[in-house]
Amino acid sequence: MERFLRSQAERLAEGKIAKVSHRKNCPKAKAFGADMGHFELSAVTPEQIEEWIDDLGFEAAETFNTYRKAVNAIFETCKKECSFNPTSEIEVRNDGGDVGLSRRSTGFQ
């Protein structure tokens, strides 16, 4: 998690990400780390991520998707530690709120 947060700060300083993206993603990443930090990042499953986001209690599909995107960024940043990005198997939710695990890919997108 620390690697992701350092990377975000560096990218912000270099002008590679917008300040608003940094402000939105870092708290989500910290929350993910606080709740899921007892797992090795490489051992986290798509089901655990989806359950974690659902347990946050948000109803809007857009909110689910923004948390999914933030967690995806963590795994993208930590590719060296993880050979698999579990968010690649979590489908984006639509306005109806339905989502399921997609078995279409295994690995980084």
Order of alpha helices (4+ residues) and beta strands (2+ residues): alpha-alpha-alpha-alpha
